[in-house]
Amino acid sequence: MKISSNEFYIYFLLLFFLIVHFKAFESTYIILKYDHETRLTKNYGFCERSSYGYIKYIEKKFKPKKNIKIVNDETHPSSDIFIHKPKTEYYDNYLILLNYNDQNSKINLSDFTILDKYKNCLYLKKND
């Protein structure tokens, strides 16, 4: 099967359009330049939006054996998936509170001890 020169140019333009439209060069550059953790932190935020960076920071610093309940005071998809361990129960007395806003929060901080705080993200332990 021989491709005529007109078909070749059409295929070439189509391929070029797809490469430009899907930002193939930029995506390849970003994948090569930044590691996985950095890319996820840039997309999900450290202590804003879904707060991937803060959740991973807590996991590395405290090394929890069980799952920790995560509450986000802003409207974002659940961040539990970032450190969820399947077939493992949740701690009853630990909580990660993201994007805390004292004006409209569902969580009363006087019931907890603050174990770690960065801006408006908190790692809490329930008072006995």
Backbone as a chain_set.jsonl record, in Angstrom:
{"seq": "MKISSNEFYIYFLLLFFLIVHFKAFESTYIILKYDHETRLTKNYGFCERSSYGYIKYIEKKFKPKKNIKIVNDETHPSSDIFIHKPKTEYYDNYLILLNYNDQNSKINLSDFTILDKYKNCLYLKKND", "coords": {"N": [[0.845, -1.176, 0.0], [0.744, 2.04, -1.01], [1.307, 5.352, 0.046], [0.048, 8.389, -0.968], [1.49, 11.661, -1.631], [-0.227, 13.727, -0.834], [-1.9, 12.457, 1.028], [0.014, 11.803, 2.924], [0.755, 14.357, 3.905], [-1.67, 15.135, 5.028], [-1.965, 13.195, 7.059], [0.327, 13.819, 8.513], [-0.241, 16.474, 9.344], [-2.504, 15.966, 10.883], [-1.405, 14.334, 12.901], [0.441, 16.182, 13.999], [-1.359, 18.164, 14.918], [-2.712, 16.689, 16.921], [-0.595, 16.161, 18.703], [0.06, 18.77, 19.528], [-2.426, 19.633, 20.549], [-2.922, 17.873, 22.733], [-0.794, 18.492, 24.308], [1.682, 17.053, 24.299], [4.502, 17.359, 24.336], [4.931, 19.151, 26.467], [3.787, 17.687, 28.585], [5.459, 15.433, 28.643], [7.865, 16.667, 29.341], [7.234, 17.605, 31.937], [6.787, 15.176, 33.287], [9.33, 14.053, 33.133], [10.873, 15.94, 34.51], [9.81, 16.366, 37.163], [9.296, 14.447, 40.156], [7.009, 11.8, 41.164], [5.65, 12.378, 43.651], [5.959, 15.194, 43.828], [4.557, 16.083, 41.569], [1.934, 15.245, 42.223], [1.517, 16.756, 44.557], [1.609, 19.336, 43.478], [-0.725, 19.291, 41.931], [-2.831, 18.576, 43.719], [-2.362, 20.104, 45.95], [-0.656, 21.323, 48.947], [-1.505, 22.257, 51.506], [-4.04, 23.031, 50.789], [-7.003, 22.868, 48.773], [-7.371, 19.502, 48.047], [-5.296, 18.697, 49.647], [-3.071, 16.86, 49.417], [-0.267, 16.858, 49.895], [0.016, 17.542, 52.659], [-1.27, 15.4, 53.899], [0.352, 13.226, 53.128], [2.672, 14.071, 54.387], [1.946, 13.86, 57.116], [1.578, 11.092, 57.208], [4.207, 10.196, 56.756], [5.578, 11.337, 58.935], [4.25, 10.47, 61.34], [3.662, 7.791, 60.942], [1.205, 6.022, 60.921], [-0.53, 3.055, 61.982], [-3.089, 2.281, 61.446], [-5.983, 3.331, 59.513], [-6.731, 6.811, 59.139], [-9.284, 9.068, 59.914], [-10.34, 11.556, 57.669], [-11.223, 14.903, 57.38], [-12.491, 17.454, 55.428], [-12.923, 20.852, 55.449], [-13.677, 22.372, 53.315], [-15.403, 22.147, 50.159], [-14.515, 19.481, 48.557], [-13.442, 16.56, 46.74], [-13.236, 13.431, 48.544], [-10.337, 12.907, 50.524], [-9.408, 10.591, 51.541], [-8.404, 8.473, 50.047], [-5.72, 8.895, 49.541], [-4.075, 7.87, 51.594], [-5.273, 5.532, 52.354], [-5.606, 2.304, 53.764], [-6.448, -0.768, 52.666], [-8.77, -3.112, 54.105], [-8.228, -2.463, 56.729], [-8.888, -1.115, 59.888], [-10.226, 2.046, 61.174], [-8.707, 4.63, 63.164], [-10.177, 5.591, 66.228], [-9.731, 7.864, 67.685], [-8.136, 9.715, 66.351], [-7.681, 12.33, 63.931], [-7.539, 13.963, 60.803], [-7.734, 17.219, 59.887], [-8.6, 19.231, 57.303], [-8.155, 22.338, 55.584], [-9.224, 24.043, 57.587], [-11.752, 26.082, 58.917], [-12.745, 28.246, 61.21], [-15.2, 29.559, 61.36], [-17.259, 28.116, 60.046], [-16.931, 25.404, 60.644], [-17.443, 21.893, 61.156], [-16.253, 20.637, 63.181], [-15.347, 20.755, 66.561], [-12.732, 22.27, 67.999], [-11.997, 22.315, 70.694], [-12.447, 19.832, 71.714], [-10.298, 18.338, 71.053], [-6.749, 17.582, 70.961], [-4.088, 19.274, 69.516], [-1.846, 17.787, 67.457], [-0.22, 18.291, 65.296], [0.265, 21.087, 63.19], [-0.199, 22.951, 60.255], [-0.529, 25.873, 58.675], [-3.825, 25.988, 57.819], [-4.344, 23.323, 58.214], [-4.726, 20.474, 60.199], [-3.576, 17.984, 62.498], [-5.149, 15.934, 64.649], [-5.85, 14.722, 68.005], [-8.28, 13.089, 69.813], [-9.546, 14.281, 72.884], [-9.519, 12.565, 75.997]], "CA": [[0.0, 0.0, 0.0], [1.552, 3.241, -1.141], [0.612, 6.563, 0.483], [0.366, 9.527, -1.831], [2.053, 12.796, -0.899], [-1.326, 14.465, -0.195], [-2.299, 11.715, 2.224], [1.102, 11.947, 3.886], [0.631, 15.681, 4.54], [-2.878, 15.121, 5.868], [-1.631, 12.425, 8.263], [1.314, 14.594, 9.254], [-0.947, 17.591, 9.995], [-3.36, 15.388, 11.919], [-0.517, 13.943, 13.992], [0.94, 17.421, 14.591], [-2.473, 18.759, 15.661], [-2.944, 15.898, 18.135], [0.537, 16.394, 19.615], [-0.084, 20.118, 20.088], [-3.674, 19.717, 21.317], [-2.79, 17.139, 23.991], [0.408, 18.992, 24.993], [2.56, 15.897, 24.481], [5.859, 17.782, 24.695], [4.888, 19.713, 27.822], [3.532, 16.587, 29.518], [6.685, 14.637, 28.729], [8.825, 17.483, 30.098], [6.832, 17.614, 33.352], [7.01, 13.834, 33.822], [10.77, 13.842, 33.269], [11.48, 16.904, 35.433], [9.313, 16.263, 38.54], [8.955, 13.1, 40.604], [5.582, 11.515, 41.367], [5.147, 13.123, 44.814], [5.912, 16.616, 43.5], [3.448, 16.309, 40.625], [0.668, 15.126, 42.95], [1.393, 17.906, 45.453], [1.264, 20.502, 42.643], [-2.112, 19.184, 41.471], [-3.799, 18.488, 44.814], [-2.027, 21.084, 46.972], [-0.057, 20.849, 50.197], [-2.5, 22.521, 52.552], [-5.189, 23.659, 50.136], [-7.755, 21.921, 47.94], [-7.459, 18.161, 48.649], [-4.189, 18.639, 50.619], [-2.279, 15.639, 49.283], [1.047, 17.029, 50.508], [-0.073, 17.495, 54.122], [-1.641, 14.039, 54.284], [1.554, 12.4, 52.991], [3.578, 14.538, 55.432], [1.492, 13.232, 58.359], [1.856, 9.66, 57.107], [5.654, 9.978, 56.915], [6.036, 11.779, 60.258], [3.657, 9.719, 62.448], [3.604, 6.379, 60.556], [0.049, 5.365, 61.547], [-0.743, 1.643, 61.664], [-4.47, 2.159, 60.981], [-6.472, 4.458, 58.717], [-7.105, 8.01, 59.895], [-10.408, 9.777, 59.316], [-9.942, 12.853, 57.121], [-12.354, 15.812, 57.188], [-12.12, 18.67, 54.705], [-13.943, 21.88, 55.686], [-14.106, 22.909, 52.026], [-16.056, 21.164, 49.31], [-13.574, 18.811, 47.657], [-13.588, 15.101, 46.845], [-12.611, 12.84, 49.721], [-8.885, 12.726, 50.464], [-9.071, 9.326, 52.197], [-7.724, 7.561, 49.133], [-4.285, 9.157, 49.507], [-3.346, 7.004, 52.541], [-6.165, 4.452, 52.794], [-5.076, 0.941, 53.78], [-7.601, -1.675, 52.575], [-8.964, -4.136, 55.144], [-7.672, -1.954, 57.983], [-9.872, -0.255, 60.543], [-9.875, 3.446, 61.404], [-8.518, 5.092, 64.535], [-11.345, 6.285, 66.773], [-9.369, 9.093, 68.387], [-7.277, 10.584, 65.544], [-8.397, 12.997, 62.853], [-6.841, 14.974, 60.009], [-8.688, 18.263, 59.519], [-8.029, 20.003, 56.199], [-8.774, 23.621, 55.245], [-10.038, 24.415, 58.748], [-12.337, 27.419, 58.957], [-13.448, 28.257, 62.498], [-16.54, 30.138, 61.218], [-18.293, 27.163, 59.621], [-16.425, 24.048, 60.779], [-18.272, 20.908, 61.859], [-15.407, 20.085, 64.239], [-15.066, 21.637, 67.689], [-11.326, 22.033, 68.351], [-11.8, 22.154, 72.139], [-12.547, 18.405, 72.008], [-9.113, 17.677, 70.515], [-5.398, 18.09, 71.166], [-3.433, 19.449, 68.22], [-0.549, 17.107, 67.392], [0.559, 18.934, 64.247], [-0.491, 22.135, 62.513], [0.444, 23.721, 59.2], [-1.541, 26.809, 58.186], [-5.173, 25.624, 58.251], [-4.442, 21.858, 58.238], [-4.428, 20.035, 61.556], [-3.629, 16.568, 62.873], [-5.765, 16.036, 65.975], [-6.136, 13.562, 68.819], [-9.456, 13.366, 70.647], [-9.312, 14.291, 74.336], [-10.218, 11.472, 76.708]], "C": [[0.891, 1.24, 0.0], [0.71, 4.453, -0.756], [1.04, 7.702, -0.438], [0.864, 10.688, -0.987], [0.96, 13.622, -0.224], [-1.788, 13.77, 1.076], [-1.234, 11.844, 3.316], [0.997, 13.279, 4.621], [-0.59, 15.752, 5.44], [-2.595, 14.364, 7.167], [-0.632, 13.186, 9.14], [0.653, 15.75, 10.0], [-1.853, 17.087, 11.113], [-2.52, 14.992, 13.135], [0.021, 15.177, 14.721], [-0.141, 18.097, 15.435], [-2.718, 18.012, 16.964], [-1.83, 16.109, 19.162], [0.414, 17.756, 20.287], [-1.316, 20.196, 20.995], [-3.551, 19.038, 22.683], [-1.511, 17.474, 24.747], [1.402, 17.865, 25.292], [3.958, 16.305, 24.912], [5.91, 18.337, 26.116], [4.686, 18.617, 28.865], [4.768, 15.725, 29.71], [7.732, 15.378, 29.547], [8.501, 17.442, 31.599], [7.092, 16.253, 33.993], [8.506, 13.583, 34.049], [11.4, 14.742, 34.332], [11.088, 16.665, 36.894], [9.012, 14.812, 38.9], [7.454, 13.004, 40.903], [4.983, 12.346, 42.504], [4.986, 14.616, 44.504], [4.76, 16.924, 42.556], [2.103, 16.222, 41.329], [0.454, 16.309, 43.892], [1.036, 19.165, 44.668], [-0.202, 20.471, 42.221], [-3.13, 19.234, 42.604], [-3.5, 19.434, 45.963], [-1.36, 20.478, 48.186], [-1.031, 21.064, 51.347], [-3.618, 23.378, 51.963], [-5.811, 22.613, 49.229], [-7.849, 20.564, 48.654], [-6.299, 17.847, 49.59], [-3.394, 17.337, 50.59], [-0.949, 15.741, 50.033], [1.005, 16.921, 52.02], [-0.399, 16.081, 54.596], [-0.434, 13.114, 54.194], [2.604, 12.784, 54.043], [3.222, 13.883, 56.775], [1.796, 11.738, 58.346], [3.347, 9.372, 57.323], [6.121, 10.298, 58.334], [5.54, 10.865, 61.38], [3.544, 8.22, 62.183], [2.431, 5.632, 61.217], [-0.106, 3.919, 61.08], [-2.145, 1.402, 61.098], [-4.8, 3.347, 60.082], [-6.875, 5.602, 59.635], [-8.258, 8.677, 59.164], [-9.939, 11.165, 58.876], [-11.198, 13.677, 56.851], [-11.836, 17.066, 56.504], [-13.247, 19.677, 54.897], [-14.394, 22.583, 54.406], [-14.725, 21.783, 51.209], [-15.069, 20.647, 48.271], [-13.851, 17.316, 47.74], [-12.821, 14.573, 48.051], [-11.119, 12.61, 49.5], [-8.453, 11.413, 51.115], [-8.217, 8.421, 51.327], [-6.21, 7.745, 49.143], [-3.491, 8.25, 50.448], [-4.195, 5.841, 53.037], [-5.481, 3.093, 52.693], [-6.272, -0.011, 53.745], [-7.586, -2.716, 53.698], [-8.307, -3.759, 56.466], [-8.693, -1.005, 58.59], [-9.329, 1.153, 60.751], [-9.607, 3.683, 62.887], [-9.792, 5.801, 64.975], [-10.991, 7.671, 67.293], [-8.426, 10.013, 67.614], [-8.058, 11.129, 64.355], [-7.448, 13.95, 62.123], [-7.9, 15.947, 59.528], [-8.03, 19.175, 58.496], [-8.833, 21.278, 55.965], [-9.714, 24.102, 56.349], [-10.472, 25.873, 58.678], [-13.186, 27.487, 60.218], [-14.854, 28.845, 62.421], [-17.592, 29.085, 60.881], [-17.836, 25.711, 59.725], [-17.401, 23.171, 61.548], [-17.539, 20.352, 63.074], [-15.146, 21.138, 65.31], [-13.646, 21.33, 68.186], [-11.087, 21.851, 69.847], [-11.907, 20.69, 72.569], [-11.282, 17.642, 71.621], [-7.83, 18.344, 71.0], [-4.739, 18.17, 69.793], [-2.048, 18.816, 68.277], [0.37, 17.749, 66.355], [-0.329, 19.96, 63.557], [0.378, 22.774, 61.453], [-0.644, 24.558, 58.551], [-2.912, 26.386, 58.694], [-5.418, 24.113, 58.166], [-3.958, 21.369, 59.594], [-4.462, 18.515, 61.666], [-4.021, 16.543, 64.336], [-5.894, 14.684, 66.66], [-7.265, 13.933, 69.765], [-9.071, 13.299, 72.116], [-10.112, 13.173, 74.987], [-11.239, 11.976, 77.684]], "O": [[1.692, 1.445, 0.913], [-0.444, 4.578, -1.168], [2.228, 7.941, -0.654], [0.682, 10.701, 0.23], [1.19, 14.169, 0.855], [-2.039, 14.424, 2.088], [-1.561, 11.979, 4.495], [1.138, 13.318, 5.843], [-0.541, 16.367, 6.505], [-2.943, 14.834, 8.25], [-0.747, 13.187, 10.366], [0.958, 15.982, 11.17], [-1.954, 17.715, 12.167], [-2.891, 15.288, 14.271], [0.047, 15.196, 15.951], [0.133, 18.552, 16.546], [-2.911, 18.638, 18.006], [-2.1, 16.221, 20.358], [0.641, 17.876, 21.491], [-1.25, 20.763, 22.086], [-4.026, 19.575, 23.684], [-1.18, 16.806, 25.726], [1.897, 17.748, 26.412], [4.546, 15.655, 25.777], [6.827, 18.028, 26.877], [5.339, 18.621, 29.908], [5.083, 15.332, 30.834], [8.418, 14.768, 30.366], [9.395, 17.264, 32.427], [7.568, 16.186, 35.126], [8.893, 12.971, 35.044], [12.363, 14.342, 34.986], [11.941, 16.751, 37.777], [8.537, 14.041, 38.066], [6.737, 14.005, 40.891], [3.924, 12.95, 42.336], [3.984, 15.225, 44.879], [4.063, 17.923, 42.731], [1.217, 17.036, 41.067], [-0.664, 16.811, 44.014], [0.243, 19.979, 45.141], [-0.851, 21.515, 42.161], [-4.178, 19.864, 42.467], [-4.318, 19.555, 46.875], [-1.472, 19.278, 48.436], [-1.338, 20.125, 52.082], [-4.074, 24.337, 52.586], [-5.198, 21.582, 48.953], [-8.365, 20.501, 49.769], [-6.324, 16.819, 50.266], [-3.083, 16.778, 51.642], [-0.556, 14.804, 50.728], [1.869, 16.275, 52.613], [0.151, 15.623, 55.597], [-0.215, 12.299, 55.091], [3.337, 11.924, 54.532], [4.107, 13.407, 57.486], [2.223, 11.18, 59.357], [3.701, 8.406, 58.001], [6.975, 9.596, 58.875], [6.308, 10.517, 62.276], [3.346, 7.45, 63.123], [2.656, 4.704, 61.993], [0.157, 3.602, 59.92], [-2.366, 0.44, 60.363], [-3.986, 4.255, 59.915], [-7.307, 5.383, 60.767], [-8.22, 8.835, 57.944], [-9.234, 11.858, 59.61], [-12.121, 13.215, 56.181], [-10.859, 17.667, 56.949], [-14.395, 19.398, 54.553], [-15.387, 23.311, 54.417], [-14.579, 20.607, 51.543], [-14.821, 21.287, 47.249], [-14.439, 16.854, 48.717], [-11.87, 15.2, 48.517], [-10.696, 12.174, 48.43], [-7.256, 11.149, 51.231], [-7.384, 7.675, 51.842], [-5.485, 6.819, 48.781], [-2.354, 7.894, 50.14], [-3.859, 5.226, 54.049], [-4.862, 2.767, 51.68], [-7.041, -0.057, 54.706], [-6.529, -3.134, 54.169], [-7.882, -4.627, 57.228], [-9.292, -0.19, 57.888], [-8.147, 1.423, 60.538], [-10.194, 3.032, 63.751], [-10.413, 6.522, 64.194], [-11.846, 8.555, 67.341], [-7.957, 11.005, 68.171], [-8.97, 10.483, 63.84], [-6.656, 14.653, 62.75], [-8.849, 15.559, 58.846], [-7.021, 19.818, 58.787], [-10.053, 21.288, 56.129], [-10.845, 24.512, 56.088], [-9.671, 26.77, 58.415], [-14.239, 26.853, 60.288], [-15.639, 28.644, 63.348], [-18.712, 29.158, 61.386], [-18.309, 24.866, 58.965], [-18.091, 23.628, 62.459], [-18.141, 19.669, 63.903], [-14.771, 22.271, 65.004], [-13.395, 20.254, 68.728], [-10.066, 21.282, 70.234], [-11.499, 20.346, 73.678], [-11.199, 16.433, 71.836], [-7.826, 19.51, 71.394], [-4.828, 17.232, 69.001], [-1.186, 19.248, 69.042], [1.591, 17.751, 66.516], [-1.523, 19.733, 63.363], [1.539, 23.102, 61.698], [-1.573, 24.02, 57.948], [-3.144, 26.423, 59.903], [-6.563, 23.674, 58.059], [-2.91, 21.794, 60.08], [-5.268, 17.847, 61.017], [-3.3, 17.076, 65.179], [-6.028, 13.646, 66.011], [-7.213, 14.963, 70.437], [-8.365, 12.387, 72.545], [-11.235, 12.874, 74.581], [-11.902, 11.182, 78.35]]}, "num_chains": 1, "name": "protein.A"}
